[in-house]
C-alpha cells in the first residue's frame, strides 16, 4: 500500500517559497533546507508534506496539478495569504457561484482556496 508523502512544487527561489508556505500552512522544515531543496511538514503532527525544489521550468497558466486549500473562512484566508505574498488571479474559467478563489504563491504557482461552507 502507498500513500502521498509530499507534494513537490518547483520554485526559482526555494527560500522565498519556503517562507511563504511555512507561514501559509503552519509548516516547518523537516530538516534544514538548501538553496535547491526543502521538505516542509505540518508543525502539529502528521499530514501531507510539501517539497520545494529549484526549477527553471515556466509556470503553467492552467496547471494540470495544483493545491486546494480548504477553509470555512475563505475570504479571511484569502486575505491572510495575500498579506503573506500571494496574489489573486483574474481567472476567466470561474463557474457561476464558484466555491473557490484562485491565487498564485510567491513563485507564480497557482492554488485554490475552497469555501467548505459553500452550498452546491
PDB file as gemmi writes it, atoms N, CA and C in Angstrom:
CRYST1    1.000    1.000    1.000  90.00  90.00  90.00 P 1                      
ATOM      1  N   UNK A   1       0.846  -1.181   0.000  1.00  0.00           N  
ATOM      2  CA  UNK A   1       0.000   0.000   0.000  1.00  0.00           C  
ATOM      3  C   UNK A   1       0.887   1.238   0.000  1.00  0.00           C  
ATOM      4  N   UNK A   2       0.500   2.247  -0.736  1.00  0.00           N  
ATOM      5  CA  UNK A   2       1.234   3.507  -0.786  1.00  0.00           C  
ATOM      6  C   UNK A   2       0.327   4.642  -0.344  1.00  0.00           C  
ATOM      7  N   UNK A   3       0.931   5.772  -0.011  1.00  0.00           N  
ATOM      8  CA  UNK A   3       0.186   6.979   0.316  1.00  0.00           C  
ATOM      9  C   UNK A   3       1.013   8.189  -0.117  1.00  0.00           C  
ATOM     10  N   UNK A   4       0.383   9.325  -0.236  1.00  0.00           N  
ATOM     11  CA  UNK A   4       1.095  10.538  -0.618  1.00  0.00           C  
ATOM     12  C   UNK A   4       1.890  11.033   0.579  1.00  0.00           C  
ATOM     13  N   UNK A   5       3.192  11.169   0.399  1.00  0.00           N  
ATOM     14  CA  UNK A   5       4.060  11.663   1.455  1.00  0.00           C  
ATOM     15  C   UNK A   5       4.269  13.159   1.340  1.00  0.00           C  
ATOM     16  N   UNK A   6       4.627  13.614   0.126  1.00  0.00           N  
ATOM     17  CA  UNK A   6       4.779  15.038  -0.124  1.00  0.00           C  
ATOM     18  C   UNK A   6       4.265  15.365  -1.516  1.00  0.00           C  
ATOM     19  N   UNK A   7       3.854  16.591  -1.664  1.00  0.00           N  
ATOM     20  CA  UNK A   7       3.559  17.174  -2.964  1.00  0.00           C  
ATOM     21  C   UNK A   7       4.783  18.020  -3.306  1.00  0.00           C  
ATOM     22  N   UNK A   8       5.292  17.901  -4.520  1.00  0.00           N  
ATOM     23  CA  UNK A   8       6.505  18.609  -4.913  1.00  0.00           C  
ATOM     24  C   UNK A   8       6.127  19.754  -5.853  1.00  0.00           C  
ATOM     25  N   UNK A   9       6.663  20.932  -5.534  1.00  0.00           N  
ATOM     26  CA  UNK A   9       6.436  22.113  -6.375  1.00  0.00           C  
ATOM     27  C   UNK A   9       7.775  22.729  -6.732  1.00  0.00           C  
ATOM     28  N   UNK A  10       7.843  23.307  -7.930  1.00  0.00           N  
ATOM     29  CA  UNK A  10       9.046  23.996  -8.366  1.00  0.00           C  
ATOM     30  C   UNK A  10       9.064  25.425  -7.872  1.00  0.00           C  
ATOM     31  N   UNK A  11      10.280  25.946  -7.725  1.00  0.00           N  
ATOM     32  CA  UNK A  11      10.460  27.321  -7.270  1.00  0.00           C  
ATOM     33  C   UNK A  11      11.772  27.860  -7.816  1.00  0.00           C  
ATOM     34  N   UNK A  12      11.772  29.105  -8.245  1.00  0.00           N  
ATOM     35  CA  UNK A  12      13.031  29.723  -8.657  1.00  0.00           C  
ATOM     36  C   UNK A  12      13.815  30.183  -7.432  1.00  0.00           C  
ATOM     37  N   UNK A  13      13.115  30.500  -6.347  1.00  0.00           N  
ATOM     38  CA  UNK A  13      13.733  30.910  -5.080  1.00  0.00           C  
ATOM     39  C   UNK A  13      13.149  30.028  -3.975  1.00  0.00           C  
ATOM     40  N   UNK A  14      13.852  28.951  -3.664  1.00  0.00           N  
ATOM     41  CA  UNK A  14      13.351  27.968  -2.709  1.00  0.00           C  
ATOM     42  C   UNK A  14      13.132  28.591  -1.331  1.00  0.00           C  
ATOM     43  N   UNK A  15      14.049  29.430  -0.876  1.00  0.00           N  
ATOM     44  CA  UNK A  15      13.916  30.049   0.454  1.00  0.00           C  
ATOM     45  C   UNK A  15      12.682  30.938   0.525  1.00  0.00           C  
ATOM     46  N   UNK A  16      12.444  31.735  -0.511  1.00  0.00           N  
ATOM     47  CA  UNK A  16      11.270  32.609  -0.535  1.00  0.00           C  
ATOM     48  C   UNK A  16       9.985  31.781  -0.544  1.00  0.00           C  
ATOM     49  N   UNK A  17       9.953  30.741  -1.369  1.00  0.00           N  
ATOM     50  CA  UNK A  17       8.776  29.876  -1.432  1.00  0.00           C  
ATOM     51  C   UNK A  17       8.553  29.180  -0.093  1.00  0.00           C  
ATOM     52  N   UNK A  18       9.630  28.704   0.526  1.00  0.00           N  
ATOM     53  CA  UNK A  18       9.503  28.027   1.822  1.00  0.00           C  
ATOM     54  C   UNK A  18       8.957  28.979   2.875  1.00  0.00           C  
ATOM     55  N   UNK A  19       9.432  30.208   2.896  1.00  0.00           N  
ATOM     56  CA  UNK A  19       8.940  31.179   3.877  1.00  0.00           C  
ATOM     57  C   UNK A  19       7.441  31.401   3.701  1.00  0.00           C  
ATOM     58  N   UNK A  20       6.979  31.520   2.461  1.00  0.00           N  
ATOM     59  CA  UNK A  20       5.550  31.709   2.204  1.00  0.00           C  
ATOM     60  C   UNK A  20       4.744  30.506   2.683  1.00  0.00           C  
ATOM     61  N   UNK A  21       5.118  29.307   2.242  1.00  0.00           N  
ATOM     62  CA  UNK A  21       4.327  28.121   2.561  1.00  0.00           C  
ATOM     63  C   UNK A  21       4.395  27.739   4.034  1.00  0.00           C  
ATOM     64  N   UNK A  22       5.514  27.998   4.699  1.00  0.00           N  
ATOM     65  CA  UNK A  22       5.578  27.752   6.142  1.00  0.00           C  
ATOM     66  C   UNK A  22       4.569  28.624   6.869  1.00  0.00           C  
ATOM     67  N   UNK A  23       4.492  29.889   6.493  1.00  0.00           N  
ATOM     68  CA  UNK A  23       3.525  30.796   7.125  1.00  0.00           C  
ATOM     69  C   UNK A  23       2.095  30.473   6.706  1.00  0.00           C  
ATOM     70  N   UNK A  24       1.902  30.135   5.439  1.00  0.00           N  
ATOM     71  CA  UNK A  24       0.556  29.866   4.924  1.00  0.00           C  
ATOM     72  C   UNK A  24      -0.067  28.639   5.564  1.00  0.00           C  
ATOM     73  N   UNK A  25       0.728  27.582   5.757  1.00  0.00           N  
ATOM     74  CA  UNK A  25       0.200  26.293   6.195  1.00  0.00           C  
ATOM     75  C   UNK A  25       0.555  25.918   7.636  1.00  0.00           C  
ATOM     76  N   UNK A  26       1.298  26.765   8.326  1.00  0.00           N  
ATOM     77  CA  UNK A  26       1.835  26.444   9.649  1.00  0.00           C  
ATOM     78  C   UNK A  26       2.661  25.157   9.555  1.00  0.00           C  
ATOM     79  N   UNK A  27       3.611  25.169   8.639  1.00  0.00           N  
ATOM     80  CA  UNK A  27       4.528  24.065   8.414  1.00  0.00           C  
ATOM     81  C   UNK A  27       5.917  24.467   8.900  1.00  0.00           C  
ATOM     82  N   UNK A  28       6.799  23.501   8.993  1.00  0.00           N  
ATOM     83  CA  UNK A  28       8.185  23.717   9.367  1.00  0.00           C  
ATOM     84  C   UNK A  28       9.071  22.857   8.485  1.00  0.00           C  
ATOM     85  N   UNK A  29      10.357  23.137   8.475  1.00  0.00           N  
ATOM     86  CA  UNK A  29      11.280  22.320   7.703  1.00  0.00           C  
ATOM     87  C   UNK A  29      11.504  20.985   8.414  1.00  0.00           C  
ATOM     88  N   UNK A  30      11.402  19.907   7.664  1.00  0.00           N  
ATOM     89  CA  UNK A  30      11.651  18.579   8.229  1.00  0.00           C  
ATOM     90  C   UNK A  30      13.102  18.477   8.701  1.00  0.00           C  
ATOM     91  N   UNK A  31      14.009  19.007   7.899  1.00  0.00           N  
ATOM     92  CA  UNK A  31      15.407  19.182   8.264  1.00  0.00           C  
ATOM     93  C   UNK A  31      15.866  20.435   7.525  1.00  0.00           C  
ATOM     94  N   UNK A  32      17.003  21.002   7.894  1.00  0.00           N  
ATOM     95  CA  UNK A  32      17.416  22.248   7.231  1.00  0.00           C  
ATOM     96  C   UNK A  32      17.458  22.091   5.712  1.00  0.00           C  
ATOM     97  N   UNK A  33      16.878  23.055   5.037  1.00  0.00           N  
ATOM     98  CA  UNK A  33      16.849  23.037   3.585  1.00  0.00           C  
ATOM     99  C   UNK A  33      18.120  23.593   2.985  1.00  0.00           C  
ATOM    100  N   UNK A  34      18.195  23.516   1.667  1.00  0.00           N  
ATOM    101  CA  UNK A  34      19.317  24.091   0.920  1.00  0.00           C  
ATOM    102  C   UNK A  34      18.754  25.113  -0.054  1.00  0.00           C  
ATOM    103  N   UNK A  35      19.627  25.715  -0.845  1.00  0.00           N  
ATOM    104  CA  UNK A  35      19.167  26.646  -1.874  1.00  0.00           C  
ATOM    105  C   UNK A  35      18.378  25.933  -2.968  1.00  0.00           C  
ATOM    106  N   UNK A  36      18.502  24.601  -3.037  1.00  0.00           N  
ATOM    107  CA  UNK A  36      17.874  23.827  -4.109  1.00  0.00           C  
ATOM    108  C   UNK A  36      16.688  22.976  -3.670  1.00  0.00           C  
ATOM    109  N   UNK A  37      16.537  22.725  -2.352  1.00  0.00           N  
ATOM    110  CA  UNK A  37      15.528  21.738  -1.929  1.00  0.00           C  
ATOM    111  C   UNK A  37      15.174  21.912  -0.467  1.00  0.00           C  
ATOM    112  N   UNK A  38      13.892  21.762  -0.156  1.00  0.00           N  
ATOM    113  CA  UNK A  38      13.447  21.724   1.233  1.00  0.00           C  
ATOM    114  C   UNK A  38      12.158  20.917   1.296  1.00  0.00           C  
ATOM    115  N   UNK A  39      11.984  20.204   2.389  1.00  0.00           N  
ATOM    116  CA  UNK A  39      10.749  19.471   2.639  1.00  0.00           C  
ATOM    117  C   UNK A  39      10.073  20.105   3.850  1.00  0.00           C  
ATOM    118  N   UNK A  40       8.835  20.546   3.668  1.00  0.00           N  
ATOM    119  CA  UNK A  40       8.064  21.157   4.746  1.00  0.00           C  
ATOM    120  C   UNK A  40       7.030  20.159   5.237  1.00  0.00           C  
ATOM    121  N   UNK A  41       6.818  20.154   6.547  1.00  0.00           N  
ATOM    122  CA  UNK A  41       5.851  19.244   7.163  1.00  0.00           C  
ATOM    123  C   UNK A  41       5.010  20.019   8.171  1.00  0.00           C  
ATOM    124  N   UNK A  42       3.809  19.514   8.494  1.00  0.00           N  
ATOM    125  CA  UNK A  42       2.958  20.195   9.469  1.00  0.00           C  
ATOM    126  C   UNK A  42       3.650  20.304  10.828  1.00  0.00           C  
ATOM    127  N   UNK A  43       3.499  21.449  11.473  1.00  0.00           N  
ATOM    128  CA  UNK A  43       4.057  21.669  12.804  1.00  0.00           C  
ATOM    129  C   UNK A  43       3.381  20.760  13.817  1.00  0.00           C  
ATOM    130  N   UNK A  44       2.066  20.586  13.684  1.00  0.00           N  
ATOM    131  CA  UNK A  44       1.274  19.880  14.695  1.00  0.00           C  
ATOM    132  C   UNK A  44       0.928  18.453  14.308  1.00  0.00           C  
ATOM    133  N   UNK A  45       1.911  17.638  13.954  1.00  0.00           N  
ATOM    134  CA  UNK A  45       1.624  16.234  13.739  1.00  0.00           C  
ATOM    135  C   UNK A  45       1.647  15.805  12.288  1.00  0.00           C  
ATOM    136  N   UNK A  46       1.051  14.641  12.012  1.00  0.00           N  
ATOM    137  CA  UNK A  46       1.133  14.055  10.676  1.00  0.00           C  
ATOM    138  C   UNK A  46       0.298  14.827   9.657  1.00  0.00           C  
ATOM    139  N   UNK A  47       0.656  14.627   8.419  1.00  0.00           N  
ATOM    140  CA  UNK A  47      -0.060  15.244   7.309  1.00  0.00           C  
ATOM    141  C   UNK A  47       0.814  15.217   6.079  1.00  0.00           C  
ATOM    142  N   UNK A  48       0.264  15.609   4.967  1.00  0.00           N  
ATOM    143  CA  UNK A  48       0.990  15.611   3.701  1.00  0.00           C  
ATOM    144  C   UNK A  48       2.037  16.716   3.742  1.00  0.00           C  
ATOM    145  N   UNK A  49       3.251  16.375   3.342  1.00  0.00           N  
ATOM    146  CA  UNK A  49       4.326  17.354   3.278  1.00  0.00           C  
ATOM    147  C   UNK A  49       4.305  18.119   1.968  1.00  0.00           C  
ATOM    148  N   UNK A  50       5.070  19.187   1.932  1.00  0.00           N  
ATOM    149  CA  UNK A  50       5.232  19.986   0.721  1.00  0.00           C  
ATOM    150  C   UNK A  50       6.722  20.143   0.477  1.00  0.00           C  
ATOM    151  N   UNK A  51       7.191  19.607  -0.643  1.00  0.00           N  
ATOM    152  CA  UNK A  51       8.598  19.716  -1.012  1.00  0.00           C  
ATOM    153  C   UNK A  51       8.736  20.796  -2.063  1.00  0.00           C  
ATOM    154  N   UNK A  52       9.771  21.603  -1.913  1.00  0.00           N  
ATOM    155  CA  UNK A  52      10.038  22.676  -2.865  1.00  0.00           C  
ATOM    156  C   UNK A  52      11.419  22.458  -3.447  1.00  0.00           C  
ATOM    157  N   UNK A  53      11.479  22.386  -4.773  1.00  0.00           N  
ATOM    158  CA  UNK A  53      12.744  22.175  -5.451  1.00  0.00           C  
ATOM    159  C   UNK A  53      13.019  23.270  -6.458  1.00  0.00           C  
ATOM    160  N   UNK A  54      14.290  23.649  -6.563  1.00  0.00           N  
ATOM    161  CA  UNK A  54      14.652  24.691  -7.527  1.00  0.00           C  
ATOM    162  C   UNK A  54      14.291  24.214  -8.932  1.00  0.00           C  
ATOM    163  N   UNK A  55      13.668  25.105  -9.685  1.00  0.00           N  
ATOM    164  CA  UNK A  55      13.232  24.775 -11.033  1.00  0.00           C  
ATOM    165  C   UNK A  55      13.291  26.013 -11.912  1.00  0.00           C  
ATOM    166  N   UNK A  56      13.725  25.800 -13.137  1.00  0.00           N  
ATOM    167  CA  UNK A  56      13.718  26.873 -14.123  1.00  0.00           C  
ATOM    168  C   UNK A  56      12.559  26.709 -15.102  1.00  0.00           C  
ATOM    169  N   UNK A  57      11.736  25.688 -14.894  1.00  0.00           N  
ATOM    170  CA  UNK A  57      10.592  25.451 -15.778  1.00  0.00           C  
ATOM    171  C   UNK A  57       9.589  26.586 -15.649  1.00  0.00           C  
ATOM    172  N   UNK A  58       8.980  26.981 -16.751  1.00  0.00           N  
ATOM    173  CA  UNK A  58       7.969  28.034 -16.658  1.00  0.00           C  
ATOM    174  C   UNK A  58       6.714  27.553 -15.931  1.00  0.00           C  
ATOM    175  N   UNK A  59       6.074  28.468 -15.258  1.00  0.00           N  
ATOM    176  CA  UNK A  59       4.820  28.186 -14.553  1.00  0.00           C  
ATOM    177  C   UNK A  59       3.704  28.046 -15.578  1.00  0.00           C  
ATOM    178  N   UNK A  60       2.817  27.082 -15.379  1.00  0.00           N  
ATOM    179  CA  UNK A  60       1.684  26.883 -16.288  1.00  0.00           C  
ATOM    180  C   UNK A  60       0.536  27.796 -15.882  1.00  0.00           C  
ATOM    181  N   UNK A  61      -0.053  28.486 -16.869  1.00  0.00           N  
ATOM    182  CA  UNK A  61      -1.203  29.346 -16.575  1.00  0.00           C  
ATOM    183  C   UNK A  61      -2.406  28.545 -16.136  1.00  0.00           C  
ATOM    184  N   UNK A  62      -2.601  27.383 -16.727  1.00  0.00           N  
ATOM    185  CA  UNK A  62      -3.661  26.476 -16.312  1.00  0.00           C  
ATOM    186  C   UNK A  62      -2.959  25.169 -15.936  1.00  0.00           C  
ATOM    187  N   UNK A  63      -2.515  25.073 -14.677  1.00  0.00           N  
ATOM    188  CA  UNK A  63      -1.712  23.916 -14.285  1.00  0.00           C  
ATOM    189  C   UNK A  63      -2.523  22.625 -14.280  1.00  0.00           C  
ATOM    190  N   UNK A  64      -1.849  21.562 -14.622  1.00  0.00           N  
ATOM    191  CA  UNK A  64      -2.506  20.253 -14.600  1.00  0.00           C  
ATOM    192  C   UNK A  64      -2.675  19.756 -13.178  1.00  0.00           C  
ATOM    193  N   UNK A  65      -1.798  20.197 -12.278  1.00  0.00           N  
ATOM    194  CA  UNK A  65      -1.860  19.817 -10.869  1.00  0.00           C  
ATOM    195  C   UNK A  65      -1.703  21.086 -10.047  1.00  0.00           C  
ATOM    196  N   UNK A  66      -2.489  21.194  -8.988  1.00  0.00           N  
ATOM    197  CA  UNK A  66      -2.358  22.350  -8.090  1.00  0.00           C  
ATOM    198  C   UNK A  66      -2.858  21.956  -6.703  1.00  0.00           C  
ATOM    199  N   UNK A  67      -2.616  22.810  -5.727  1.00  0.00           N  
ATOM    200  CA  UNK A  67      -3.091  22.579  -4.368  1.00  0.00           C  
ATOM    201  C   UNK A  67      -4.464  23.201  -4.185  1.00  0.00           C  
ATOM    202  N   UNK A  68      -5.336  22.522  -3.464  1.00  0.00           N  
ATOM    203  CA  UNK A  68      -6.606  23.077  -2.994  1.00  0.00           C  
ATOM    204  C   UNK A  68      -6.505  23.177  -1.478  1.00  0.00           C  
ATOM    205  N   UNK A  69      -6.629  24.384  -0.957  1.00  0.00           N  
ATOM    206  CA  UNK A  69      -6.620  24.612   0.483  1.00  0.00           C  
ATOM    207  C   UNK A  69      -8.057  24.804   0.926  1.00  0.00           C  
ATOM    208  N   UNK A  70      -8.511  24.051   1.914  1.00  0.00           N  
ATOM    209  CA  UNK A  70      -9.894  24.093   2.370  1.00  0.00           C  
ATOM    210  C   UNK A  70     -10.023  25.015   3.576  1.00  0.00           C  
ATOM    211  N   UNK A  71     -11.082  25.807   3.595  1.00  0.00           N  
ATOM    212  CA  UNK A  71     -11.304  26.716   4.718  1.00  0.00           C  
ATOM    213  C   UNK A  71     -12.792  26.995   4.884  1.00  0.00           C  
ATOM    214  N   UNK A  72     -13.221  27.121   6.145  1.00  0.00           N  
ATOM    215  CA  UNK A  72     -14.596  27.547   6.392  1.00  0.00           C  
ATOM    216  C   UNK A  72     -14.663  29.059   6.584  1.00  0.00           C  
ATOM    217  N   UNK A  73     -13.521  29.733   6.425  1.00  0.00           N  
ATOM    218  CA  UNK A  73     -13.461  31.205   6.438  1.00  0.00           C  
ATOM    219  C   UNK A  73     -12.656  31.653   5.217  1.00  0.00           C  
ATOM    220  N   UNK A  74     -13.187  31.339   4.049  1.00  0.00           N  
ATOM    221  CA  UNK A  74     -12.461  31.524   2.801  1.00  0.00           C  
ATOM    222  C   UNK A  74     -11.920  32.938   2.611  1.00  0.00           C  
ATOM    223  N   UNK A  75     -12.758  33.944   2.703  1.00  0.00           N  
ATOM    224  CA  UNK A  75     -12.301  35.303   2.410  1.00  0.00           C  
ATOM    225  C   UNK A  75     -11.216  35.753   3.379  1.00  0.00           C  
ATOM    226  N   UNK A  76     -11.354  35.406   4.659  1.00  0.00           N  
ATOM    227  CA  UNK A  76     -10.317  35.754   5.634  1.00  0.00           C  
ATOM    228  C   UNK A  76      -9.006  35.048   5.287  1.00  0.00           C  
ATOM    229  N   UNK A  77      -9.079  33.793   4.864  1.00  0.00           N  
ATOM    230  CA  UNK A  77      -7.873  33.062   4.487  1.00  0.00           C  
ATOM    231  C   UNK A  77      -7.245  33.647   3.231  1.00  0.00           C  
ATOM    232  N   UNK A  78      -8.071  34.013   2.264  1.00  0.00           N  
ATOM    233  CA  UNK A  78      -7.542  34.631   1.043  1.00  0.00           C  
ATOM    234  C   UNK A  78      -6.801  35.916   1.411  1.00  0.00           C  
ATOM    235  N   UNK A  79      -7.381  36.745   2.238  1.00  0.00           N  
ATOM    236  CA  UNK A  79      -6.736  37.998   2.641  1.00  0.00           C  
ATOM    237  C   UNK A  79      -5.447  37.729   3.411  1.00  0.00           C  
ATOM    238  N   UNK A  80      -5.433  36.730   4.281  1.00  0.00           N  
ATOM    239  CA  UNK A  80      -4.222  36.373   5.031  1.00  0.00           C  
ATOM    240  C   UNK A  80      -3.120  35.923   4.081  1.00  0.00           C  
ATOM    241  N   UNK A  81      -3.473  35.090   3.113  1.00  0.00           N  
ATOM    242  CA  UNK A  81      -2.495  34.594   2.157  1.00  0.00           C  
ATOM    243  C   UNK A  81      -1.967  35.713   1.263  1.00  0.00           C  
ATOM    244  N   UNK A  82      -2.824  36.627   0.878  1.00  0.00           N  
ATOM    245  CA  UNK A  82      -2.391  37.788   0.088  1.00  0.00           C  
ATOM    246  C   UNK A  82      -1.418  38.631   0.910  1.00  0.00           C  
ATOM    247  N   UNK A  83      -1.702  38.827   2.180  1.00  0.00           N  
ATOM    248  CA  UNK A  83      -0.793  39.583   3.048  1.00  0.00           C  
ATOM    249  C   UNK A  83       0.568  38.905   3.177  1.00  0.00           C  
ATOM    250  N   UNK A  84       0.605  37.575   3.029  1.00  0.00           N  
ATOM    251  CA  UNK A  84       1.859  36.825   3.098  1.00  0.00           C  
ATOM    252  C   UNK A  84       2.633  36.854   1.778  1.00  0.00           C  
ATOM    253  N   UNK A  85       2.006  37.342   0.702  1.00  0.00           N  
ATOM    254  CA  UNK A  85       2.696  37.428  -0.583  1.00  0.00           C  
ATOM    255  C   UNK A  85       2.004  36.778  -1.752  1.00  0.00           C  
ATOM    256  N   UNK A  86       0.885  36.090  -1.512  1.00  0.00           N  
ATOM    257  CA  UNK A  86       0.112  35.510  -2.617  1.00  0.00           C  
ATOM    258  C   UNK A  86      -0.567  36.638  -3.394  1.00  0.00           C  
ATOM    259  N   UNK A  87      -0.990  36.324  -4.588  1.00  0.00           N  
ATOM    260  CA  UNK A  87      -1.737  37.286  -5.404  1.00  0.00           C  
ATOM    261  C   UNK A  87      -2.974  36.606  -5.976  1.00  0.00           C  
ATOM    262  N   UNK A  88      -4.050  37.387  -6.096  1.00  0.00           N  
ATOM    263  CA  UNK A  88      -5.267  36.888  -6.743  1.00  0.00           C  
ATOM    264  C   UNK A  88      -5.025  36.760  -8.237  1.00  0.00           C  
ATOM    265  N   UNK A  89      -5.670  35.770  -8.845  1.00  0.00           N  
ATOM    266  CA  UNK A  89      -5.575  35.544 -10.288  1.00  0.00           C  
ATOM    267  C   UNK A  89      -6.888  35.950 -10.929  1.00  0.00           C  
ATOM    268  N   UNK A  90      -6.809  36.715 -11.999  1.00  0.00           N  
ATOM    269  CA  UNK A  90      -8.002  37.037 -12.782  1.00  0.00           C  
ATOM    270  C   UNK A  90      -8.337  35.798 -13.607  1.00  0.00           C  
ATOM    271  N   UNK A  91      -9.134  34.904 -13.013  1.00  0.00           N  
ATOM    272  CA  UNK A  91      -9.413  33.589 -13.580  1.00  0.00           C  
ATOM    273  C   UNK A  91     -10.667  33.655 -14.425  1.00  0.00           C  
ATOM    274  N   UNK A  92     -10.527  33.465 -15.720  1.00  0.00           N  
ATOM    275  CA  UNK A  92     -11.667  33.548 -16.633  1.00  0.00           C  
ATOM    276  C   UNK A  92     -12.520  32.294 -16.623  1.00  0.00           C  
ATOM    277  N   UNK A  93     -12.066  31.247 -15.962  1.00  0.00           N  
ATOM    278  CA  UNK A  93     -12.762  29.969 -16.001  1.00  0.00           C  
ATOM    279  C   UNK A  93     -13.635  29.710 -14.776  1.00  0.00           C  
ATOM    280  N   UNK A  94     -13.874  30.755 -13.941  1.00  0.00           N  
ATOM    281  CA  UNK A  94     -14.749  30.567 -12.787  1.00  0.00           C  
ATOM    282  C   UNK A  94     -16.151  30.167 -13.248  1.00  0.00           C  
ATOM    283  N   UNK A  95     -16.709  29.114 -12.666  1.00  0.00           N  
ATOM    284  CA  UNK A  95     -18.107  28.786 -12.967  1.00  0.00           C  
ATOM    285  C   UNK A  95     -19.019  29.735 -12.192  1.00  0.00           C  
ATOM    286  N   UNK A  96     -20.293  29.793 -12.560  1.00  0.00           N  
ATOM    287  CA  UNK A  96     -21.224  30.596 -11.764  1.00  0.00           C  
ATOM    288  C   UNK A  96     -21.240  30.057 -10.326  1.00  0.00           C  
ATOM    289  N   UNK A  97     -21.274  30.946  -9.361  1.00  0.00           N  
ATOM    290  CA  UNK A  97     -21.351  30.575  -7.948  1.00  0.00           C  
ATOM    291  C   UNK A  97     -20.178  29.677  -7.526  1.00  0.00           C  
ATOM    292  N   UNK A  98     -18.981  30.060  -7.931  1.00  0.00           N  
ATOM    293  CA  UNK A  98     -17.781  29.269  -7.620  1.00  0.00           C  
ATOM    294  C   UNK A  98     -17.545  29.193  -6.119  1.00  0.00           C  
ATOM    295  N   UNK A  99     -17.053  28.049  -5.671  1.00  0.00           N  
ATOM    296  CA  UNK A  99     -16.704  27.869  -4.260  1.00  0.00           C  
ATOM    297  C   UNK A  99     -15.207  28.014  -4.033  1.00  0.00           C  
ATOM    298  N   UNK A 100     -14.454  28.498  -5.038  1.00  0.00           N  
ATOM    299  CA  UNK A 100     -13.003  28.597  -4.930  1.00  0.00           C  
ATOM    300  C   UNK A 100     -12.508  29.953  -5.423  1.00  0.00           C  
ATOM    301  N   UNK A 101     -11.353  30.337  -4.896  1.00  0.00           N  
ATOM    302  CA  UNK A 101     -10.645  31.537  -5.336  1.00  0.00           C  
ATOM    303  C   UNK A 101      -9.261  31.082  -5.767  1.00  0.00           C  
ATOM    304  N   UNK A 102      -8.821  31.528  -6.946  1.00  0.00           N  
ATOM    305  CA  UNK A 102      -7.517  31.146  -7.471  1.00  0.00           C  
ATOM    306  C   UNK A 102      -6.488  32.204  -7.072  1.00  0.00           C  
ATOM    307  N   UNK A 103      -5.383  31.720  -6.499  1.00  0.00           N  
ATOM    308  CA  UNK A 103      -4.266  32.578  -6.111  1.00  0.00           C  
ATOM    309  C   UNK A 103      -2.979  32.024  -6.720  1.00  0.00           C  
ATOM    310  N   UNK A 104      -1.917  32.831  -6.699  1.00  0.00           N  
ATOM    311  CA  UNK A 104      -0.571  32.357  -7.010  1.00  0.00           C  
ATOM    312  C   UNK A 104       0.309  32.614  -5.802  1.00  0.00           C  
ATOM    313  N   UNK A 105       1.269  31.697  -5.576  1.00  0.00           N  
ATOM    314  CA  UNK A 105       2.221  31.899  -4.491  1.00  0.00           C  
ATOM    315  C   UNK A 105       3.325  32.843  -4.956  1.00  0.00           C  
ATOM    316  N   UNK A 106       4.354  33.011  -4.167  1.00  0.00           N  
ATOM    317  CA  UNK A 106       5.445  33.927  -4.485  1.00  0.00           C  
ATOM    318  C   UNK A 106       6.233  33.504  -5.714  1.00  0.00           C  
ATOM    319  N   UNK A 107       6.047  32.263  -6.157  1.00  0.00           N  
ATOM    320  CA  UNK A 107       6.751  31.728  -7.320  1.00  0.00           C  
ATOM    321  C   UNK A 107       5.875  31.664  -8.567  1.00  0.00           C  
ATOM    322  N   UNK A 108       4.608  32.063  -8.439  1.00  0.00           N  
ATOM    323  CA  UNK A 108       3.687  32.002  -9.564  1.00  0.00           C  
ATOM    324  C   UNK A 108       2.922  30.702  -9.663  1.00  0.00           C  
ATOM    325  N   UNK A 109       3.124  29.784  -8.704  1.00  0.00           N  
ATOM    326  CA  UNK A 109       2.379  28.522  -8.692  1.00  0.00           C  
ATOM    327  C   UNK A 109       0.941  28.792  -8.276  1.00  0.00           C  
ATOM    328  N   UNK A 110      -0.002  28.355  -9.081  1.00  0.00           N  
ATOM    329  CA  UNK A 110      -1.414  28.583  -8.782  1.00  0.00           C  
ATOM    330  C   UNK A 110      -1.934  27.578  -7.771  1.00  0.00           C  
ATOM    331  N   UNK A 111      -2.835  28.048  -6.919  1.00  0.00           N  
ATOM    332  CA  UNK A 111      -3.510  27.200  -5.950  1.00  0.00           C  
ATOM    333  C   UNK A 111      -4.871  27.809  -5.673  1.00  0.00           C  
ATOM    334  N   UNK A 112      -5.763  27.029  -5.074  1.00  0.00           N  
ATOM    335  CA  UNK A 112      -7.118  27.488  -4.806  1.00  0.00           C  
ATOM    336  C   UNK A 112      -7.414  27.453  -3.316  1.00  0.00           C  
ATOM    337  N   UNK A 113      -8.247  28.386  -2.890  1.00  0.00           N  
ATOM    338  CA  UNK A 113      -8.794  28.353  -1.540  1.00  0.00           C  
ATOM    339  C   UNK A 113     -10.270  28.017  -1.708  1.00  0.00           C  
ATOM    340  N   UNK A 114     -10.665  26.875  -1.151  1.00  0.00           N  
ATOM    341  CA  UNK A 114     -12.015  26.347  -1.309  1.00  0.00           C  
ATOM    342  C   UNK A 114     -12.848  26.721  -0.091  1.00  0.00           C  
ATOM    343  N   UNK A 115     -14.059  27.209  -0.334  1.00  0.00           N  
ATOM    344  CA  UNK A 115     -15.006  27.550   0.735  1.00  0.00           C  
ATOM    345  C   UNK A 115     -15.762  26.289   1.127  1.00  0.00           C  
ATOM    346  N   UNK A 116     -15.436  25.721   2.282  1.00  0.00           N  
ATOM    347  CA  UNK A 116     -16.067  24.477   2.708  1.00  0.00           C  
ATOM    348  C   UNK A 116     -17.488  24.666   3.213  1.00  0.00           C  
ATOM    349  N   UNK A 117     -17.921  25.918   3.370  1.00  0.00           N  
ATOM    350  CA  UNK A 117     -19.289  26.180   3.812  1.00  0.00           C  
ATOM    351  C   UNK A 117     -20.222  26.430   2.630  1.00  0.00           C  
ATOM    352  N   UNK A 118     -19.686  26.438   1.441  1.00  0.00           N  
ATOM    353  CA  UNK A 118     -20.440  26.744   0.233  1.00  0.00           C  
ATOM    354  C   UNK A 118     -21.498  25.674  -0.040  1.00  0.00           C  
ATOM    355  N   UNK A 119     -22.699  26.111  -0.324  1.00  0.00           N  
ATOM    356  CA  UNK A 119     -23.768  25.172  -0.717  1.00  0.00           C  
ATOM    357  C   UNK A 119     -23.682  24.959  -2.215  1.00  0.00           C  
ATOM    358  N   UNK A 120     -23.672  23.722  -2.616  1.00  0.00           N  
ATOM    359  CA  UNK A 120     -23.654  23.466  -4.044  1.00  0.00           C  
ATOM    360  C   UNK A 120     -22.819  22.380  -4.441  1.00  0.00           C  
TER     361      UNK A 120                                                      
END                                                                             
